[in-house]
Amino acid sequence: MATPLSDTPLSPLRTIAVVGLGTMGTGIAEVLARAGRDVVGIDVSEAQAATAVAALESSTARAVERGRLTAQERADALARVRTSTDLRAAADAELVIEVAPESYEIKQQIFRELDGIVRPETILATGTNALSVTRLAADSARPERVLGLHFFNPAPAMKLVEVVSSVLTAPGAVSTVTNLALDLGKEPVAVGDRPGFVADGLLFGYLNQAAAMYEANYASREDIDAAMRLGCGLPMGPLALLDLIGVDTARTVLEAMYAASHDRLHAPAPILRQLSEAGLTGRKAGRGFYTYEAPGSAVVVPDALTPGAGGTEVPGRPVRAVGVAGSGTMASGIAEVFAKAGYEVVLAARSAEKARTAKARIGKSLARSVDKGRLTAEAAARTLDLITPTGSYDDFADVDLAVEAVAEDLEVKRQLFATLDKVCKPGAVLATTTSSLPVVACARATSRPQDVIGMHFFNPAPAMKLVEVVRTVLTADDVHATVREVCAEVRKHAVDCGDRAGFIVNALLFPYLNNAVKMVQEHYATLDDIDAAMKLGGGYPMGPFELLDVVGLDVSLAIEKVLHREFRDPGLAPAPLLEHLVAAGCLGRKTGRGFREYARR
């Protein structure tokens, strides 16, 4: 007998059943109803079905208030939705979307029952983000009509839909649901069957590492979350996001990913099991990594782990004058930040000419701020007057804080710190802006390691709000206090972390970027689909390959090597594709070619 699904897409799907009316199922039902589809919402719980209807009424009422729907459109959408507790209500559906709990047993039971209810040509879609679509399809009477249709929460707002094919899926089924996704105003991305697919496959590894970082007491939950929001432009920090997703859900996804990959980066951090088993599953429980006003509330309330508002007990050292060593973009940006805050700045480079060029760069930056109305011409002139360029580090003799922003080369930095040790007055704080090298190695190049600290600005320094403050085991308390106070003066958000490779941001960001490269290397998804998935499904301001090309593939590879060397985890080994591109001189935008090609300027 011929298969009921050919390579040709079916006619537009008009009647669609949604099985499972939790938050995701209700959101999908709303999207479908607002797009003119007749929706059958099915849930084993009559109370849950009623809750879903109430949620739809509330959500569509808000849409009317905001002018996104008319009252008549709302009434029509609600009229297209009916609910049931009986799976047989799906008998006339052309597509069934299953959004039941992430359990093979539950999902397989639903699919087995649907086999005896729906028509032979009906497409069966699973909304799983963790389980094998192939395994679910294999247990179906007609595996060619089974696929994955992974929406993102909240479904009405999120544009991404991952369309997941198994080796058994008929192309016609894929084309049909892809066309549906487009008709719903979504952006479908075609992916193969592996746990997490694209977006969650990259996202959950990053979330897991953040949980492990917190569990190791390396940084506070507030600092980890602030670092990733301010350092990467993410809408939420990883621990707050875990609470939103559900700690138990994250653990389930990671277990499935680890079972498939055996990559230790996917092995769920023990704290995820501990929180799950204690019932501290995040917002829905009222407590997870954070404590919330009530179960289901988004309002965080103080708890025993919330930092005190009293500030540091140790006073910092007075800082009036700041020395900045270097002549590149980062050094110029840092000098501009300090001068804007009213500090006297000595900008030292290897030659007076380089220092003057760096000051001229600052002048252009200030002029742009004036043109945009962010600064008056008088304030820009005063700021520039506070900067003294020099070709000699001897002019750091009277600074209270010296910040180096020279090449990311440990020997170069060690030599510079040995020089600063000689020229800077006793009590001056010596800071390095390194993003990946050991701060303690710079400290040991001096006779006063207690005065040395990491002060990692992000590029461009005038715009980026984050500074990672990196204490070594030798850093004095008042040195740490000084840098925290200075960060507040220059209106930067300081986060504390220890002296280990990558600190917070790079230690979480670059393994994620490396895993994206591995996906392309394994021909699992395209550059464009991965970038789209992370921007649309994860809220990232840039896709991983856009970001890699901006940062520079050589810089990225160097940081990956440092992380791999420090943590010795096989999962952190740089992807061979990244190494090959760097060896070929394809370093990103700066060379005109990286993962993509760019027009030469």
C-alpha positions as CSV (number, residue, x, y, z in Angstrom):
1,M,0.0,0.0,0.0
2,A,1.3,3.5,-0.9
3,T,2.4,5.7,1.9
4,P,-0.2,8.4,2.6
5,L,2.5,11.1,2.7
6,S,4.5,11.8,-0.5
7,D,7.2,14.3,-1.1
8,T,4.5,16.9,-2.0
9,P,3.3,19.2,0.7
10,L,-0.3,18.7,1.9
11,S,-3.0,21.4,1.5
12,P,-2.9,24.1,4.3
13,L,-3.7,22.6,7.7
14,R,-7.0,23.9,8.9
15,T,-7.9,21.8,12.0
16,I,-5.1,21.2,14.5
17,A,-5.1,19.4,17.8
18,V,-2.8,20.4,20.7
19,V,-2.3,17.7,23.3
20,G,-1.1,19.1,26.6
21,L,-2.4,22.4,27.8
22,G,0.4,23.6,30.0
23,T,2.0,27.0,29.3
24,M,3.6,25.9,26.0
25,G,0.5,24.1,24.7
26,T,-1.8,27.0,25.6
27,G,0.6,29.4,23.8
28,I,0.7,27.2,20.7
29,A,-3.1,27.0,20.7
30,E,-3.3,30.8,20.9
31,V,-0.9,31.2,18.0
32,L,-2.9,28.8,15.8
33,A,-6.3,30.3,16.7
34,R,-5.1,33.9,16.0
35,A,-3.9,32.6,12.6
36,G,-7.3,31.3,11.7
37,R,-6.9,27.7,12.5
38,D,-9.6,25.6,14.3
39,V,-7.9,24.3,17.4
40,V,-8.8,21.3,19.6
41,G,-7.0,21.6,22.9
42,I,-6.8,18.3,24.8
43,D,-5.6,17.7,28.3
44,V,-6.2,14.8,30.7
45,S,-7.1,17.3,33.4
46,E,-10.4,19.1,33.1
47,A,-9.0,21.8,35.5
48,Q,-6.0,22.3,33.3
49,A,-8.1,22.7,30.2
50,A,-10.2,25.3,32.0
51,T,-7.0,27.1,33.1
52,A,-5.9,27.1,29.5
53,V,-9.1,28.7,28.3
54,A,-8.8,31.4,31.1
55,A,-5.2,32.0,30.0
56,L,-6.3,32.4,26.4
57,E,-9.1,34.8,27.4
58,S,-6.6,36.9,29.5
59,S,-3.8,36.9,26.9
60,T,-6.1,37.9,24.0
61,A,-7.7,40.6,26.1
62,R,-4.2,42.1,26.7
63,A,-3.6,41.9,23.0
64,V,-6.8,44.0,22.4
65,E,-5.7,46.5,25.1
66,R,-2.4,46.9,23.3
67,G,-3.9,47.3,19.9
68,R,-2.6,44.1,18.5
69,L,-6.1,42.5,18.0
70,T,-9.5,44.0,17.5
71,A,-12.3,42.9,19.8
72,Q,-13.9,41.0,16.8
73,E,-10.6,39.3,16.0
74,R,-10.4,38.2,19.7
75,A,-13.9,36.9,19.7
76,D,-13.3,35.0,16.4
77,A,-10.0,33.5,17.8
78,L,-11.6,32.3,21.0
79,A,-14.5,30.8,19.1
80,R,-12.1,28.7,17.1
81,V,-10.8,26.9,20.2
82,R,-12.5,24.0,21.9
83,T,-11.2,21.8,24.7
84,S,-11.6,18.2,25.7
85,T,-10.2,15.6,28.1
86,D,-10.6,12.8,25.5
87,L,-7.9,12.1,22.9
88,R,-10.6,11.0,20.5
89,A,-11.4,14.7,20.0
90,A,-8.4,14.8,17.7
91,A,-10.1,12.4,15.2
92,D,-10.7,15.1,12.5
93,A,-7.4,16.9,13.0
94,E,-5.0,17.2,10.1
95,L,-2.1,17.9,12.5
96,V,-1.7,16.9,16.1
97,I,1.0,18.7,18.2
98,E,1.9,16.8,21.3
99,V,3.2,19.0,24.2
100,A,3.0,16.5,27.1
101,P,5.6,16.2,29.8
102,E,9.2,15.2,28.7
103,S,8.7,11.4,29.3
104,Y,9.1,8.7,26.6
105,E,6.4,6.6,28.4
106,I,3.8,9.5,28.3
107,K,4.6,10.5,24.8
108,Q,4.7,7.0,23.4
109,Q,1.3,6.2,25.0
110,I,-0.2,9.3,23.4
111,F,1.2,8.4,20.0
112,R,0.0,4.8,20.3
113,E,-3.5,6.0,21.1
114,L,-3.5,8.5,18.3
115,D,-2.6,5.8,15.8
116,G,-6.0,4.3,16.4
117,I,-7.8,7.6,16.3
118,V,-6.5,9.9,13.6
119,R,-6.7,9.5,9.8
120,P,-3.8,7.9,8.0
121,E,-2.6,11.1,6.5
122,T,-2.7,13.1,9.7
123,I,0.7,14.5,10.7
124,L,1.8,13.8,14.3
125,A,4.3,16.3,15.7
126,T,6.1,16.2,19.1
127,G,7.1,19.4,20.8
128,T,9.9,17.7,22.7
129,N,13.2,19.5,23.0
130,A,15.1,16.7,24.7
131,L,13.8,13.3,23.6
132,S,14.5,11.4,20.4
133,V,12.0,12.1,17.6
134,T,13.2,8.9,15.8
135,R,12.5,6.8,18.9
136,L,9.0,8.2,19.1
137,A,8.4,7.8,15.4
138,A,9.6,4.1,15.4
139,D,6.9,3.2,17.9
140,S,4.2,4.7,15.7
141,A,2.2,2.7,13.2
142,R,3.1,5.2,10.5
143,P,6.6,6.7,11.4
144,E,6.8,8.6,8.1
145,R,4.2,11.1,9.4
146,V,6.0,11.8,12.7
147,L,8.3,14.8,13.2
148,G,9.3,17.4,15.7
149,L,7.8,20.8,15.9
150,H,9.6,22.7,18.6
151,F,8.2,26.1,19.6
152,F,9.9,28.4,22.1
153,N,8.3,29.9,25.2
154,P,6.3,32.1,25.1
155,A,5.0,30.8,21.8
156,P,3.0,33.9,20.8
157,A,6.1,36.1,21.1
158,M,9.0,33.9,20.1
159,K,9.6,33.7,16.3
160,L,11.7,30.5,16.1
161,V,10.2,27.1,15.3
162,E,12.6,24.1,14.9
163,V,11.2,21.6,12.4
164,V,12.9,18.3,13.3
165,S,13.1,15.4,10.8
166,S,14.1,11.8,11.6
167,V,15.4,9.4,9.0
168,L,11.9,8.1,8.8
169,T,10.0,11.4,8.2
170,A,8.4,11.9,4.8
171,P,9.6,15.1,3.1
172,G,5.9,16.0,2.4
173,A,5.2,16.2,6.1
174,V,8.2,18.5,6.6
175,S,7.2,20.8,3.8
176,T,3.6,21.0,5.2
177,V,4.5,22.0,8.7
178,T,7.2,24.3,7.5
179,N,4.6,26.1,5.4
180,L,2.4,26.2,8.4
181,A,5.1,27.8,10.5
182,L,5.6,30.5,7.9
183,D,1.9,31.1,7.7
184,L,1.9,31.6,11.5
185,G,4.5,34.3,11.1
186,K,7.3,32.2,12.5
187,E,10.8,31.5,11.2
188,P,11.2,27.8,10.8
189,V,14.7,26.2,11.0
190,A,15.2,22.7,9.6
191,V,17.2,20.4,11.9
192,G,18.0,16.8,12.4
193,D,17.2,14.6,15.3
194,R,19.5,15.0,18.2
195,P,18.8,16.1,21.8
196,G,18.4,19.8,22.2
197,F,18.4,20.3,18.4
198,V,20.1,23.7,17.6
199,A,19.0,26.3,20.1
200,D,18.6,24.2,23.2
201,G,21.6,22.1,22.2
202,L,23.8,25.2,22.5
203,L,21.8,26.9,25.3
204,F,21.7,24.1,27.8
205,G,25.4,23.4,27.7
206,Y,26.0,27.0,28.6
207,L,23.3,27.0,31.3
208,N,24.9,23.8,32.8
209,Q,28.3,25.4,33.0
210,A,26.8,28.5,34.7
211,A,25.2,26.2,37.3
212,A,28.5,24.4,37.9
213,M,30.3,27.7,38.2
214,Y,27.9,28.8,40.9
215,E,28.0,25.5,42.6
216,A,31.8,25.8,42.8
217,N,31.4,29.1,44.7
218,Y,33.5,30.8,42.0
219,A,31.1,33.7,41.7
220,S,27.7,34.7,43.2
221,R,24.5,34.1,41.3
222,E,23.9,37.8,41.0
223,D,27.4,38.3,39.5
224,I,27.2,35.4,37.1
225,D,23.8,36.7,35.8
226,A,24.9,40.3,35.6
227,A,28.2,39.4,33.8
228,M,26.3,37.6,31.0
229,R,23.7,40.3,30.6
230,L,26.1,43.2,30.6
231,G,29.0,41.4,29.0
232,C,27.1,39.6,26.2
233,G,23.9,41.7,25.9
234,L,21.7,38.7,26.9
235,P,18.1,39.4,28.0
236,M,18.6,37.2,31.1
237,G,21.4,35.7,33.1
238,P,21.8,31.9,33.0
239,L,20.7,31.2,36.5
240,A,17.6,33.4,36.3
241,L,16.9,31.6,32.9
242,L,17.2,28.2,34.6
243,D,14.6,29.3,37.1
244,L,12.3,30.4,34.3
245,I,12.7,27.2,32.3
246,G,12.4,25.0,35.3
247,V,15.4,23.4,37.0
248,D,13.8,20.0,36.6
249,T,13.2,20.6,32.9
250,A,16.8,21.7,32.4
251,R,18.0,18.6,34.2
252,T,15.9,16.3,31.9
253,V,17.2,18.0,28.8
254,L,20.8,17.7,29.9
255,E,20.4,14.1,30.8
256,A,19.1,13.4,27.3
257,M,21.9,15.4,25.8
258,Y,24.6,13.6,27.9
259,A,23.1,10.2,27.0
260,A,23.6,11.0,23.4
261,S,26.9,12.9,23.5
262,H,28.8,11.6,26.6
263,D,30.2,15.1,26.7
264,R,31.0,16.0,30.3
265,L,29.8,19.6,29.5
266,H,26.3,18.1,29.2
267,A,26.5,16.0,32.4
268,P,24.0,17.8,34.6
269,A,25.7,19.8,37.4
270,P,24.9,18.1,40.7
271,I,23.2,21.3,42.0
272,L,20.5,20.7,39.3
273,R,19.6,17.3,40.8
274,Q,19.8,18.7,44.4
275,L,17.4,21.5,43.6
276,S,15.1,19.3,41.6
277,E,14.8,16.6,44.3
278,A,14.2,19.3,46.9
279,G,11.3,20.7,44.9
280,L,13.1,24.0,44.3
281,T,12.5,24.0,40.6
282,G,12.5,27.7,39.9
283,R,9.8,30.3,39.4
284,K,7.0,27.8,39.3
285,A,7.9,26.5,42.7
286,G,8.6,30.0,44.2
287,R,12.3,29.1,44.7
288,G,15.2,27.8,42.7
289,F,18.5,29.6,42.3
290,Y,16.6,32.7,43.5
291,T,13.6,33.1,45.8
292,Y,10.4,34.5,44.4
293,E,7.4,36.4,45.9
294,A,5.1,33.4,45.2
295,P,5.0,30.3,43.1
296,G,4.7,31.4,39.4
297,S,5.8,35.0,40.2
298,A,8.7,36.7,38.4
299,V,9.4,39.0,41.3
300,V,12.7,38.1,43.1
301,V,12.7,38.7,46.9
302,P,15.8,38.9,49.1
303,D,16.9,35.7,50.8
304,A,19.8,34.5,52.9
305,L,22.1,34.6,49.8
306,T,21.2,38.1,48.7
307,P,24.2,40.4,49.0
308,G,24.0,43.0,51.8
309,A,23.4,46.6,50.8
310,G,25.9,47.9,53.3
311,G,28.9,47.9,51.0
312,T,32.4,46.7,51.7
313,E,33.7,46.9,55.3
314,V,37.2,47.7,54.2
315,P,37.8,51.2,52.8
316,G,39.6,51.6,49.5
317,R,42.7,53.6,48.8
318,P,42.2,57.2,47.4
319,V,42.5,57.4,43.7
320,R,43.0,60.8,41.9
321,A,45.3,60.0,39.0
322,V,45.1,57.0,36.7
323,G,47.8,55.6,34.4
324,V,46.7,53.6,31.3
325,A,49.4,51.6,29.5
326,G,48.8,50.8,25.8
327,S,47.8,52.6,22.6
328,G,45.1,50.3,21.1
329,T,41.3,50.5,21.1
330,M,41.0,49.1,24.6
331,A,43.6,51.4,26.1
332,S,42.0,54.4,24.5
333,G,38.6,53.4,25.6
334,I,39.6,52.9,29.2
335,A,41.4,56.2,29.3
336,E,38.3,57.9,27.9
337,V,36.2,56.2,30.6
338,F,38.4,57.5,33.5
339,A,38.7,61.0,32.0
340,K,34.9,61.3,31.6
341,A,34.6,60.5,35.3
342,G,37.0,63.4,36.1
343,Y,40.2,61.4,36.8
344,E,43.6,62.8,35.7
345,V,44.8,60.3,33.1
346,V,48.4,59.5,32.0
347,L,48.2,57.6,28.7
348,A,51.5,55.8,28.1
349,A,52.5,53.9,25.0
350,R,55.8,52.6,23.5
351,S,56.4,55.9,21.8
352,A,55.1,59.5,22.3
353,E,53.7,59.4,18.8
354,K,51.6,56.3,19.5
355,A,50.3,57.9,22.7
356,R,49.3,61.0,20.8
357,T,47.6,58.9,18.2
358,A,45.6,57.2,20.9
359,K,44.6,60.5,22.4
360,A,43.5,61.7,19.0
361,R,41.3,58.5,18.8
362,I,39.7,59.5,22.1
363,G,39.1,63.0,20.7
364,K,37.2,61.5,17.7
365,S,35.2,59.3,20.0
366,L,34.2,62.3,22.2
367,A,33.3,64.3,19.1
368,R,30.9,61.5,18.0
369,S,29.3,61.8,21.5
370,V,28.9,65.5,21.0
371,D,27.4,65.0,17.5
372,K,24.9,62.5,19.0
373,G,23.9,64.9,21.8
374,R,25.3,62.7,24.6
375,L,28.0,65.2,25.6
376,T,28.4,69.0,25.4
377,A,31.4,70.4,23.5
378,E,32.6,71.9,26.7
379,A,32.5,68.6,28.6
380,A,34.3,66.9,25.7
381,A,37.1,69.5,25.8
382,R,37.4,69.2,29.6
383,T,37.6,65.4,29.3
384,L,40.3,65.5,26.6
385,D,42.3,68.0,28.7
386,L,42.5,65.5,31.5
387,I,44.5,63.1,29.3
388,T,48.3,63.4,29.1
389,P,49.9,61.3,26.4
390,T,53.5,60.1,27.0
391,G,56.0,57.7,25.6
392,S,57.5,56.8,29.0
393,Y,56.1,54.7,31.8
394,D,58.3,56.9,34.1
395,D,55.3,59.4,34.0
396,F,53.3,56.9,36.0
397,A,55.4,57.9,39.1
398,D,52.4,59.8,40.7
399,V,49.4,57.7,39.6
400,D,47.3,56.0,42.2
401,L,46.0,53.3,39.9
402,A,47.9,51.9,36.9
403,V,45.8,49.9,34.3
404,E,47.6,48.0,31.6
405,A,45.9,47.2,28.3
406,V,48.8,45.9,26.2
407,A,49.0,42.8,24.0
408,E,47.5,39.6,25.4
409,D,50.9,38.0,25.8
410,L,52.0,36.8,29.3
411,E,55.7,37.7,28.8
412,V,54.8,41.2,27.5
413,K,52.6,41.8,30.5
414,R,55.1,40.4,33.0
415,Q,57.8,42.7,31.7
416,L,55.4,45.6,31.9
417,F,54.5,44.8,35.5
418,A,58.1,44.6,36.4
419,T,58.5,48.1,35.0
420,L,55.4,49.4,36.8
421,D,56.8,47.9,40.1
422,K,59.8,50.2,39.7
423,V,58.1,53.4,38.6
424,C,54.8,53.5,40.5
425,K,54.8,54.9,44.0
426,P,54.2,52.6,47.1
427,G,50.5,52.0,47.6
428,A,49.6,52.4,43.9
429,V,47.1,49.7,42.7
430,L,48.4,47.8,39.6
431,A,45.6,46.3,37.4
432,T,45.6,44.1,34.3
433,T,42.8,44.0,31.8
434,T,43.7,40.5,30.6
435,S,40.7,38.4,29.5
436,S,42.4,35.0,29.7
437,L,45.8,35.1,31.3
438,P,46.6,34.4,35.0
439,V,46.5,37.6,37.0
440,V,48.8,36.1,39.6
441,A,51.5,35.6,37.1
442,C,51.5,39.4,36.5
443,A,51.5,39.9,40.3
444,R,54.5,37.6,40.8
445,A,56.5,39.8,38.4
446,T,56.4,42.6,41.0
447,S,57.7,42.9,44.6
448,R,54.2,43.8,45.8
449,P,51.8,41.1,44.6
450,Q,49.2,42.3,47.2
451,D,48.7,45.4,45.1
452,V,47.9,43.6,41.9
453,I,44.4,42.8,40.7
454,G,42.5,42.1,37.4
455,M,40.2,44.8,36.0
456,H,38.7,43.3,32.9
457,F,36.9,45.9,30.8
458,F,34.9,44.9,27.8
459,N,35.2,46.4,24.3
460,P,34.2,49.1,23.5
461,A,35.0,50.3,27.1
462,P,33.0,53.6,26.9
463,A,29.8,51.7,26.0
464,M,30.1,48.4,27.8
465,K,28.9,48.5,31.5
466,L,30.7,45.4,32.8
467,V,34.0,45.1,34.6
468,E,35.2,41.8,35.9
469,V,37.2,42.3,39.1
470,V,39.6,39.5,39.5
471,R,41.3,38.8,42.9
472,T,44.2,36.6,43.2
473,V,45.0,34.6,46.4
474,L,47.5,37.4,47.1
475,T,45.4,40.5,46.5
476,A,44.9,42.8,49.5
477,D,41.3,43.5,50.7
478,D,41.8,47.3,50.4
479,V,43.0,46.9,46.8
480,H,39.8,45.0,46.0
481,A,37.8,47.7,47.7
482,T,39.6,50.4,45.7
483,V,38.8,48.9,42.4
484,R,35.1,48.3,43.4
485,E,34.9,52.0,44.4
486,V,36.5,53.1,41.2
487,C,34.1,51.0,39.1
488,A,31.2,52.8,40.8
489,E,32.8,56.2,40.2
490,V,33.2,55.5,36.4
491,R,29.6,54.0,36.3
492,K,30.6,50.5,35.6
493,H,29.0,47.4,37.1
494,A,31.6,45.4,38.8
495,V,31.4,41.6,39.3
496,D,33.8,39.6,41.5
497,C,35.4,36.4,40.4
498,G,38.6,34.4,41.1
499,D,41.8,34.1,39.0
500,R,41.0,31.3,36.6
501,A,40.9,31.1,32.8
502,G,38.1,33.0,31.2
503,F,36.8,34.5,34.5
504,I,33.0,34.5,34.1
505,V,32.0,35.8,30.7
506,N,34.7,34.1,28.5
507,A,34.5,30.9,30.5
508,L,30.8,30.6,29.6
509,L,30.8,32.3,26.2
510,F,33.6,30.5,24.3
511,P,32.6,26.9,25.0
512,Y,29.1,27.9,23.6
513,L,30.8,29.4,20.5
514,N,33.0,26.3,20.1
515,N,30.0,24.0,20.3
516,A,28.3,26.0,17.5
517,V,31.4,25.5,15.3
518,K,31.2,21.7,16.0
519,M,27.6,21.7,14.8
520,V,28.6,23.1,11.5
521,Q,31.7,20.9,11.3
522,E,29.4,17.9,11.8
523,H,27.0,19.2,9.0
524,Y,24.1,19.2,11.5
525,A,23.0,22.7,10.6
526,T,24.0,25.7,8.5
527,L,25.7,28.9,9.8
528,D,22.6,30.9,8.9
529,D,20.2,28.5,10.7
530,I,22.3,28.4,13.8
531,D,22.7,32.1,13.9
532,A,18.9,32.5,13.4
533,A,18.1,29.9,16.0
534,M,20.2,31.6,18.7
535,K,18.9,35.1,17.9
536,L,15.2,34.1,17.6
537,G,15.1,31.3,20.2
538,G,17.7,32.5,22.7
539,G,17.4,36.2,22.5
540,Y,21.1,36.6,21.6
541,P,21.9,40.0,20.0
542,M,24.2,38.2,17.6
543,G,24.4,34.6,16.3
544,P,27.5,32.7,17.3
545,F,29.1,32.9,13.8
546,E,28.4,36.6,13.5
547,L,30.1,37.1,16.9
548,L,33.1,34.9,16.1
549,D,33.8,36.9,13.0
550,V,33.5,40.1,14.9
551,V,35.8,39.0,17.8
552,G,38.3,37.4,15.5
553,L,38.8,33.7,14.9
554,D,42.4,33.9,16.1
555,V,41.4,35.6,19.3
556,S,38.6,33.0,19.8
557,L,41.0,30.1,19.2
558,A,43.5,31.5,21.7
559,I,40.9,31.8,24.4
560,E,39.6,28.3,23.6
561,K,43.1,26.9,24.0
562,V,43.6,28.6,27.3
563,L,40.3,27.2,28.6
564,H,41.2,23.7,27.4
565,R,44.6,23.9,29.0
566,E,43.3,25.1,32.3
567,F,40.3,22.8,32.8
568,R,41.6,19.8,30.8
569,D,38.1,18.9,29.7
570,P,38.0,17.1,26.3
571,G,34.7,18.9,25.5
572,L,36.6,22.2,25.6
573,A,39.1,21.2,22.9
574,P,38.9,23.8,20.1
575,A,36.9,22.6,17.1
576,P,39.2,21.5,14.2
577,L,37.3,23.7,11.8
578,L,38.2,26.8,13.9
579,E,41.8,25.8,13.9
580,H,41.8,25.2,10.1
581,L,40.2,28.6,9.3
582,V,42.8,30.4,11.5
583,A,45.6,28.4,9.8
584,A,44.2,29.6,6.5
585,G,44.3,33.2,7.6
586,C,40.5,33.5,7.7
587,L,40.2,35.5,10.9
588,G,36.9,37.2,10.5
589,R,35.9,40.7,9.5
590,K,39.4,42.1,10.0
591,T,40.7,39.9,7.1
592,G,37.5,40.1,5.0
593,R,36.8,36.4,5.5
594,G,36.0,34.1,8.5
595,F,33.0,31.9,8.6
596,R,31.5,34.4,6.1
597,E,33.0,36.7,3.5
598,Y,32.9,40.5,3.9
599,A,33.4,43.3,1.5
600,R,36.8,44.9,1.6
601,R,36.9,48.5,2.8
